[in-house]
Amino acid sequence: MGGLCYTQLTDVEQEVNGLYTYDRRPKFDVEIFREILSQPAAIEHADEADD
């Protein structure tokens, strides 16, 4: 089981922890998240190790 919880995607009035700026521009290359989150979970390969 895996998951990701990020509660603030964009910056707002007083917060600056978002993944996007106040005007919705990415703060970094969004492909990094896409590559990480599209990888299969380790449990999906567990059956292959038993073969």
N, CA, C and O atoms as a Tripos MOL2 file, in Angstrom:
@<TRIPOS>MOLECULE
protein
  204   203    51     0     0
PROTEIN
NO_CHARGES

@<TRIPOS>ATOM
      1 N           0.8510   -1.1550    0.0000 N.3       1 MET1
      2 CA          0.0000    0.0000    0.0000 C.3       1 MET1
      3 C           0.9040    1.2260    0.0000 C.2       1 MET1
      4 O           1.9170    1.2610    0.6980 O.2       1 MET1
      5 N           0.5410    2.1990   -0.7630 N.am      2 GLY2
      6 CA          1.3130    3.4300   -0.8100 C.3       2 GLY2
      7 C           0.3770    4.6040   -0.9110 C.2       2 GLY2
      8 O          -0.8060    4.4500   -1.2140 O.2       2 GLY2
      9 N           0.8960    5.7440   -0.6640 N.am      3 GLY3
     10 CA          0.0570    6.9250   -0.7770 C.3       3 GLY3
     11 C           0.8600    8.1930   -0.6690 C.2       3 GLY3
     12 O           2.0410    8.1840   -0.3200 O.2       3 GLY3
     13 N           0.2010    9.2700   -0.9720 N.am      4 LEU4
     14 CA          0.8110   10.5860   -0.8990 C.3       4 LEU4
     15 C          -0.2600   11.5580   -0.4470 C.2       4 LEU4
     16 O          -1.3780   11.5530   -0.9620 O.2       4 LEU4
     17 N           0.0820   12.3730    0.4970 N.am      5 CYS5
     18 CA         -0.8580   13.3870    0.9570 C.3       5 CYS5
     19 C          -0.1310   14.7190    0.9860 C.2       5 CYS5
     20 O           0.8140   14.9050    1.7530 O.2       5 CYS5
     21 N          -0.5610   15.6130    0.1770 N.am      6 TYR6
     22 CA         -0.0030   16.9590    0.1500 C.3       6 TYR6
     23 C          -1.1970   17.8890    0.2010 C.2       6 TYR6
     24 O          -1.9670   17.9600   -0.7570 O.2       6 TYR6
     25 N          -1.3620   18.5960    1.2920 N.am      7 THR7
     26 CA         -2.6090   19.3190    1.5190 C.3       7 THR7
     27 C          -2.6670   20.6920    0.8830 C.2       7 THR7
     28 O          -3.7400   21.2890    0.7890 O.2       7 THR7
     29 N          -1.5390   21.1930    0.4510 N.am      8 GLN8
     30 CA         -1.5440   22.5450   -0.1040 C.3       8 GLN8
     31 C          -0.8290   22.5300   -1.4460 C.2       8 GLN8
     32 O           0.4010   22.5380   -1.4960 O.2       8 GLN8
     33 N          -1.5820   22.5090   -2.5170 N.am      9 LEU9
     34 CA         -0.9680   22.4400   -3.8380 C.3       9 LEU9
     35 C          -0.4750   23.7900   -4.3240 C.2       9 LEU9
     36 O           0.5280   23.8650   -5.0340 O.2       9 LEU9
     37 N          -1.1640   24.8530   -3.9530 N.am     10 THR10
     38 CA         -0.7660   26.1780   -4.4040 C.3      10 THR10
     39 C          -0.5730   27.1170   -3.2210 C.2      10 THR10
     40 O          -1.1870   26.9480   -2.1670 O.2      10 THR10
     41 N           0.2790   28.0970   -3.4130 N.am     11 ASP11
     42 CA          0.4550   29.1230   -2.3920 C.3      11 ASP11
     43 C          -0.8190   29.9560   -2.3040 C.2      11 ASP11
     44 O          -1.4980   30.1800   -3.3060 O.2      11 ASP11
     45 N          -1.1260   30.4030   -1.1160 N.am     12 VAL12
     46 CA         -2.2710   31.2890   -0.8960 C.3      12 VAL12
     47 C          -1.7970   32.5100   -0.1240 C.2      12 VAL12
     48 O          -0.5910   32.7110    0.0200 O.2      12 VAL12
     49 N          -2.6890   33.3060    0.3620 N.am     13 GLU13
     50 CA         -2.3500   34.5890    0.9790 C.3      13 GLU13
     51 C          -1.1210   34.5570    1.8900 C.2      13 GLU13
     52 O          -0.1930   35.3370    1.6760 O.2      13 GLU13
     53 N          -1.0850   33.6930    2.8870 N.am     14 GLN14
     54 CA          0.0180   33.6990    3.8480 C.3      14 GLN14
     55 C           0.9090   32.4690    3.7530 C.2      14 GLN14
     56 O           1.9600   32.4230    4.3920 O.2      14 GLN14
     57 N           0.5230   31.5000    2.9880 N.am     15 GLU15
     58 CA          1.2590   30.2390    2.9140 C.3      15 GLU15
     59 C           2.2010   30.2260    1.7060 C.2      15 GLU15
     60 O           1.8830   30.7950    0.6610 O.2      15 GLU15
     61 N           3.3440   29.5850    1.8520 N.am     16 VAL16
     62 CA          4.3080   29.4920    0.7540 C.3      16 VAL16
     63 C           4.8190   28.0610    0.5620 C.2      16 VAL16
     64 O           5.8650   27.8630   -0.0560 O.2      16 VAL16
     65 N           4.1040   27.0670    1.0800 N.am     17 ASN17
     66 CA          4.5460   25.6760    0.9950 C.3      17 ASN17
     67 C           3.9930   24.9370   -0.2080 C.2      17 ASN17
     68 O           4.2540   23.7440   -0.3640 O.2      17 ASN17
     69 N           3.2450   25.6020   -1.0530 N.am     18 GLY18
     70 CA          2.6090   24.9320   -2.1770 C.3      18 GLY18
     71 C           3.5820   24.4690   -3.2400 C.2      18 GLY18
     72 O           4.7420   24.8800   -3.2690 O.2      18 GLY18
     73 N           3.0920   23.6080   -4.1100 N.am     19 LEU19
     74 CA          3.8700   23.1320   -5.2450 C.3      19 LEU19
     75 C           3.8480   24.1440   -6.3810 C.2      19 LEU19
     76 O           4.7160   24.1350   -7.2540 O.2      19 LEU19
     77 N           2.8410   25.0220   -6.3610 N.am     20 TYR20
     78 CA          2.6840   26.0700   -7.3690 C.3      20 TYR20
     79 C           2.6770   27.4300   -6.6860 C.2      20 TYR20
     80 O           2.3450   27.5340   -5.5050 O.2      20 TYR20
     81 N           3.0390   28.4660   -7.4220 N.am     21 THR21
     82 CA          3.0190   29.8200   -6.8790 C.3      21 THR21
     83 C           1.5780   30.3020   -6.7430 C.2      21 THR21
     84 O           0.6380   29.6220   -7.1560 O.2      21 THR21
     85 N           1.4240   31.4730   -6.1650 N.am     22 TYR22
     86 CA          0.1020   32.0620   -5.9760 C.3      22 TYR22
     87 C          -0.6530   32.1880   -7.3010 C.2      22 TYR22
     88 O          -1.8680   31.9930   -7.3410 O.2      22 TYR22
     89 N           0.0480   32.5070   -8.3660 N.am     23 ASP23
     90 CA         -0.5940   32.6240   -9.6840 C.3      23 ASP23
     91 C          -0.4990   31.3360  -10.5040 C.2      23 ASP23
     92 O          -0.5840   31.3670  -11.7320 O.2      23 ASP23
     93 N          -0.3220   30.2110   -9.8190 N.am     24 ARG24
     94 CA         -0.4030   28.8480  -10.3750 C.3      24 ARG24
     95 C           0.7190   28.4880  -11.3360 C.2      24 ARG24
     96 O           0.5130   27.6760  -12.2380 O.2      24 ARG24
     97 N           1.8880   29.0640  -11.1680 N.am     25 ARG25
     98 CA          3.0610   28.6470  -11.9420 C.3      25 ARG25
     99 C           3.8230   27.6010  -11.1330 C.2      25 ARG25
    100 O           4.0060   27.7820   -9.9290 O.2      25 ARG25
    101 N           4.2730   26.5130  -11.7590 N.am     26 PRO26
    102 CA          5.0120   25.4860  -11.0180 C.3      26 PRO26
    103 C           6.3040   26.0550  -10.4480 C.2      26 PRO26
    104 O           6.9580   26.8810  -11.0840 O.2      26 PRO26
    105 N           6.6650   25.6160   -9.2580 N.am     27 LYS27
    106 CA          7.8990   26.0540   -8.6220 C.3      27 LYS27
    107 C           9.0980   25.2170   -9.0600 C.2      27 LYS27
    108 O          10.2390   25.5910   -8.7900 O.2      27 LYS27
    109 N           8.8590   24.0970   -9.7290 N.am     28 PHE28
    110 CA          9.9200   23.2050  -10.1570 C.3      28 PHE28
    111 C           9.4120   22.3710  -11.3160 C.2      28 PHE28
    112 O           8.2560   22.5090  -11.7160 O.2      28 PHE28
    113 N          10.2370   21.5260  -11.8490 N.am     29 ASP29
    114 CA          9.8690   20.6570  -12.9600 C.3      29 ASP29
    115 C           8.8610   19.6080  -12.4820 C.2      29 ASP29
    116 O           9.2130   18.7270  -11.6970 O.2      29 ASP29
    117 N           7.6280   19.6950  -12.9430 N.am     30 VAL30
    118 CA          6.5770   18.7790  -12.4870 C.3      30 VAL30
    119 C           6.7890   17.3470  -12.9810 C.2      30 VAL30
    120 O           6.1480   16.4230  -12.4790 O.2      30 VAL30
    121 N           7.6630   17.1550  -13.9410 N.am     31 GLU31
    122 CA          7.9660   15.8040  -14.4210 C.3      31 GLU31
    123 C           8.6130   14.9560  -13.3320 C.2      31 GLU31
    124 O           8.5070   13.7300  -13.3610 O.2      31 GLU31
    125 N           9.2730   15.5870  -12.3830 N.am     32 ILE32
    126 CA          9.8920   14.8500  -11.2790 C.3      32 ILE32
    127 C           8.8220   14.0770  -10.5110 C.2      32 ILE32
    128 O           8.9930   12.8880  -10.2420 O.2      32 ILE32
    129 N           7.7210   14.7380  -10.1590 N.am     33 PHE33
    130 CA          6.6310   14.0580   -9.4580 C.3      33 PHE33
    131 C           5.9990   12.9890  -10.3360 C.2      33 PHE33
    132 O           5.6890   11.8990   -9.8540 O.2      33 PHE33
    133 N           5.8090   13.2800  -11.5930 N.am     34 ARG34
    134 CA          5.1890   12.3050  -12.4960 C.3      34 ARG34
    135 C           6.0230   11.0370  -12.5600 C.2      34 ARG34
    136 O           5.4710    9.9370  -12.5160 O.2      34 ARG34
    137 N           7.3350   11.1640  -12.6640 N.am     35 GLU35
    138 CA          8.2030    9.9880  -12.7250 C.3      35 GLU35
    139 C           8.1500    9.1810  -11.4330 C.2      35 GLU35
    140 O           8.0700    7.9530  -11.4620 O.2      35 GLU35
    141 N           8.1940    9.8720  -10.3100 N.am     36 ILE36
    142 CA          8.1760    9.1820   -9.0160 C.3      36 ILE36
    143 C           6.8350    8.4920   -8.7760 C.2      36 ILE36
    144 O           6.8010    7.3260   -8.3840 O.2      36 ILE36
    145 N           5.7410    9.1960   -9.0070 N.am     37 LEU37
    146 CA          4.4260    8.6630   -8.6800 C.3      37 LEU37
    147 C           3.9080    7.6440   -9.6850 C.2      37 LEU37
    148 O           2.9310    6.9510   -9.4020 O.2      37 LEU37
    149 N           4.5320    7.5370  -10.8420 N.am     38 SER38
    150 CA          4.0720    6.5570  -11.8290 C.3      38 SER38
    151 C           4.8250    5.2340  -11.7300 C.2      38 SER38
    152 O           4.5310    4.3030  -12.4810 O.2      38 SER38
    153 N           5.7860    5.1340  -10.8200 N.am     39 GLN39
    154 CA          6.5160    3.8860  -10.6400 C.3      39 GLN39
    155 C           5.6320    2.8700   -9.9210 C.2      39 GLN39
    156 O           4.8670    3.2330   -9.0280 O.2      39 GLN39
    157 N           5.7340    1.6040  -10.3060 N.am     40 PRO40
    158 CA          4.9510    0.5840   -9.6120 C.3      40 PRO40
    159 C           5.4320    0.4140   -8.1700 C.2      40 PRO40
    160 O           6.6140    0.5900   -7.8720 O.2      40 PRO40
    161 N           4.5200    0.0790   -7.3050 N.am     41 ALA41
    162 CA          4.8610   -0.1580   -5.8980 C.3      41 ALA41
    163 C           5.6990   -1.4340   -5.7770 C.2      41 ALA41
    164 O           5.5860   -2.3290   -6.6140 O.2      41 ALA41
    165 N           6.5220   -1.5190   -4.7570 N.am     42 ALA42
    166 CA          7.3890   -2.6820   -4.5540 C.3      42 ALA42
    167 C           6.5680   -3.9670   -4.4380 C.2      42 ALA42
    168 O           7.0110   -5.0210   -4.8940 O.2      42 ALA42
    169 N           5.4030   -3.8950   -3.8460 N.am     43 ILE43
    170 CA          4.5540   -5.0860   -3.6800 C.3      43 ILE43
    171 C           4.1160   -5.6610   -5.0270 C.2      43 ILE43
    172 O           3.8380   -6.8550   -5.1340 O.2      43 ILE43
    173 N           4.0560   -4.8200   -6.0440 N.am     44 GLU44
    174 CA          3.6560   -5.2980   -7.3650 C.3      44 GLU44
    175 C           4.7040   -6.2150   -7.9780 C.2      44 GLU44
    176 O           4.4010   -6.9670   -8.9050 O.2      44 GLU44
    177 N           5.9220   -6.1640   -7.4780 N.am     45 HIS45
    178 CA          6.9990   -7.0230   -7.9840 C.3      45 HIS45
    179 C           7.2870   -8.1860   -7.0290 C.2      45 HIS45
    180 O           8.1770   -8.9870   -7.3130 O.2      45 HIS45
    181 N           6.5880   -8.3040   -5.9420 N.am     46 ALA46
    182 CA          6.8480   -9.3500   -4.9580 C.3      46 ALA46
    183 C           6.6100  -10.7350   -5.5420 C.2      46 ALA46
    184 O           7.3700  -11.6600   -5.2540 O.2      46 ALA46
    185 N           5.5890  -10.8960   -6.3410 N.am     47 ASP47
    186 CA          5.2830  -12.2050   -6.9320 C.3      47 ASP47
    187 C           6.3840  -12.6500   -7.8930 C.2      47 ASP47
    188 O           6.6650  -13.8440   -7.9930 O.2      47 ASP47
    189 N           7.0030  -11.7210   -8.5910 N.am     48 GLU48
    190 CA          8.0520  -12.0710   -9.5300 C.3      48 GLU48
    191 C           9.2760  -12.6420   -8.8070 C.2      48 GLU48
    192 O           9.9590  -13.5090   -9.3510 O.2      48 GLU48
    193 N           9.5580  -12.1720   -7.5990 N.am     49 ALA49
    194 CA         10.7160  -12.6500   -6.8350 C.3      49 ALA49
    195 C          10.5130  -14.0980   -6.3820 C.2      49 ALA49
    196 O          11.4870  -14.8240   -6.1860 O.2      49 ALA49
    197 N           9.2600  -14.5230   -6.2140 N.am     50 ASP50
    198 CA          8.9640  -15.8820   -5.7660 C.3      50 ASP50
    199 C           9.0930  -16.9110   -6.8740 C.2      50 ASP50
    200 O           9.2080  -18.1040   -6.5940 O.2      50 ASP50
    201 N           9.0790  -16.4780   -8.1210 N.am     51 ASP51
    202 CA          9.1260  -17.4110   -9.2630 C.3      51 ASP51
    203 C          10.4750  -18.0220   -9.4500 C.2      51 ASP51
    204 O          10.6680  -18.8220  -10.3650 O.2      51 ASP51
@<TRIPOS>BOND
     1     1     2 1
     2     2     3 1
     3     3     4 2
     4     3     5 am
     5     5     6 1
     6     6     7 1
     7     7     8 2
     8     7     9 am
     9     9    10 1
    10    10    11 1
    11    11    12 2
    12    11    13 am
    13    13    14 1
    14    14    15 1
    15    15    16 2
    16    15    17 am
    17    17    18 1
    18    18    19 1
    19    19    20 2
    20    19    21 am
    21    21    22 1
    22    22    23 1
    23    23    24 2
    24    23    25 am
    25    25    26 1
    26    26    27 1
    27    27    28 2
    28    27    29 am
    29    29    30 1
    30    30    31 1
    31    31    32 2
    32    31    33 am
    33    33    34 1
    34    34    35 1
    35    35    36 2
    36    35    37 am
    37    37    38 1
    38    38    39 1
    39    39    40 2
    40    39    41 am
    41    41    42 1
    42    42    43 1
    43    43    44 2
    44    43    45 am
    45    45    46 1
    46    46    47 1
    47    47    48 2
    48    47    49 am
    49    49    50 1
    50    50    51 1
    51    51    52 2
    52    51    53 am
    53    53    54 1
    54    54    55 1
    55    55    56 2
    56    55    57 am
    57    57    58 1
    58    58    59 1
    59    59    60 2
    60    59    61 am
    61    61    62 1
    62    62    63 1
    63    63    64 2
    64    63    65 am
    65    65    66 1
    66    66    67 1
    67    67    68 2
    68    67    69 am
    69    69    70 1
    70    70    71 1
    71    71    72 2
    72    71    73 am
    73    73    74 1
    74    74    75 1
    75    75    76 2
    76    75    77 am
    77    77    78 1
    78    78    79 1
    79    79    80 2
    80    79    81 am
    81    81    82 1
    82    82    83 1
    83    83    84 2
    84    83    85 am
    85    85    86 1
    86    86    87 1
    87    87    88 2
    88    87    89 am
    89    89    90 1
    90    90    91 1
    91    91    92 2
    92    91    93 am
    93    93    94 1
    94    94    95 1
    95    95    96 2
    96    95    97 am
    97    97    98 1
    98    98    99 1
    99    99   100 2
   100    99   101 am
   101   101   102 1
   102   102   103 1
   103   103   104 2
   104   103   105 am
   105   105   106 1
   106   106   107 1
   107   107   108 2
   108   107   109 am
   109   109   110 1
   110   110   111 1
   111   111   112 2
   112   111   113 am
   113   113   114 1
   114   114   115 1
   115   115   116 2
   116   115   117 am
   117   117   118 1
   118   118   119 1
   119   119   120 2
   120   119   121 am
   121   121   122 1
   122   122   123 1
   123   123   124 2
   124   123   125 am
   125   125   126 1
   126   126   127 1
   127   127   128 2
   128   127   129 am
   129   129   130 1
   130   130   131 1
   131   131   132 2
   132   131   133 am
   133   133   134 1
   134   134   135 1
   135   135   136 2
   136   135   137 am
   137   137   138 1
   138   138   139 1
   139   139   140 2
   140   139   141 am
   141   141   142 1
   142   142   143 1
   143   143   144 2
   144   143   145 am
   145   145   146 1
   146   146   147 1
   147   147   148 2
   148   147   149 am
   149   149   150 1
   150   150   151 1
   151   151   152 2
   152   151   153 am
   153   153   154 1
   154   154   155 1
   155   155   156 2
   156   155   157 am
   157   157   158 1
   158   158   159 1
   159   159   160 2
   160   159   161 am
   161   161   162 1
   162   162   163 1
   163   163   164 2
   164   163   165 am
   165   165   166 1
   166   166   167 1
   167   167   168 2
   168   167   169 am
   169   169   170 1
   170   170   171 1
   171   171   172 2
   172   171   173 am
   173   173   174 1
   174   174   175 1
   175   175   176 2
   176   175   177 am
   177   177   178 1
   178   178   179 1
   179   179   180 2
   180   179   181 am
   181   181   182 1
   182   182   183 1
   183   183   184 2
   184   183   185 am
   185   185   186 1
   186   186   187 1
   187   187   188 2
   188   187   189 am
   189   189   190 1
   190   190   191 1
   191   191   192 2
   192   191   193 am
   193   193   194 1
   194   194   195 1
   195   195   196 2
   196   195   197 am
   197   197   198 1
   198   198   199 1
   199   199   200 2
   200   199   201 am
   201   201   202 1
   202   202   203 1
   203   203   204 2
@<TRIPOS>SUBSTRUCTURE
     1 MET1         2 RESIDUE 1 A MET
     2 GLY2         6 RESIDUE 1 A GLY
     3 GLY3        10 RESIDUE 1 A GLY
     4 LEU4        14 RESIDUE 1 A LEU
     5 CYS5        18 RESIDUE 1 A CYS
     6 TYR6        22 RESIDUE 1 A TYR
     7 THR7        26 RESIDUE 1 A THR
     8 GLN8        30 RESIDUE 1 A GLN
     9 LEU9        34 RESIDUE 1 A LEU
    10 THR10       38 RESIDUE 1 A THR
    11 ASP11       42 RESIDUE 1 A ASP
    12 VAL12       46 RESIDUE 1 A VAL
    13 GLU13       50 RESIDUE 1 A GLU
    14 GLN14       54 RESIDUE 1 A GLN
    15 GLU15       58 RESIDUE 1 A GLU
    16 VAL16       62 RESIDUE 1 A VAL
    17 ASN17       66 RESIDUE 1 A ASN
    18 GLY18       70 RESIDUE 1 A GLY
    19 LEU19       74 RESIDUE 1 A LEU
    20 TYR20       78 RESIDUE 1 A TYR
    21 THR21       82 RESIDUE 1 A THR
    22 TYR22       86 RESIDUE 1 A TYR
    23 ASP23       90 RESIDUE 1 A ASP
    24 ARG24       94 RESIDUE 1 A ARG
    25 ARG25       98 RESIDUE 1 A ARG
    26 PRO26      102 RESIDUE 1 A PRO
    27 LYS27      106 RESIDUE 1 A LYS
    28 PHE28      110 RESIDUE 1 A PHE
    29 ASP29      114 RESIDUE 1 A ASP
    30 VAL30      118 RESIDUE 1 A VAL
    31 GLU31      122 RESIDUE 1 A GLU
    32 ILE32      126 RESIDUE 1 A ILE
    33 PHE33      130 RESIDUE 1 A PHE
    34 ARG34      134 RESIDUE 1 A ARG
    35 GLU35      138 RESIDUE 1 A GLU
    36 ILE36      142 RESIDUE 1 A ILE
    37 LEU37      146 RESIDUE 1 A LEU
    38 SER38      150 RESIDUE 1 A SER
    39 GLN39      154 RESIDUE 1 A GLN
    40 PRO40      158 RESIDUE 1 A PRO
    41 ALA41      162 RESIDUE 1 A ALA
    42 ALA42      166 RESIDUE 1 A ALA
    43 ILE43      170 RESIDUE 1 A ILE
    44 GLU44      174 RESIDUE 1 A GLU
    45 HIS45      178 RESIDUE 1 A HIS
    46 ALA46      182 RESIDUE 1 A ALA
    47 ASP47      186 RESIDUE 1 A ASP
    48 GLU48      190 RESIDUE 1 A GLU
    49 ALA49      194 RESIDUE 1 A ALA
    50 ASP50      198 RESIDUE 1 A ASP
    51 ASP51      202 RESIDUE 1 A ASP
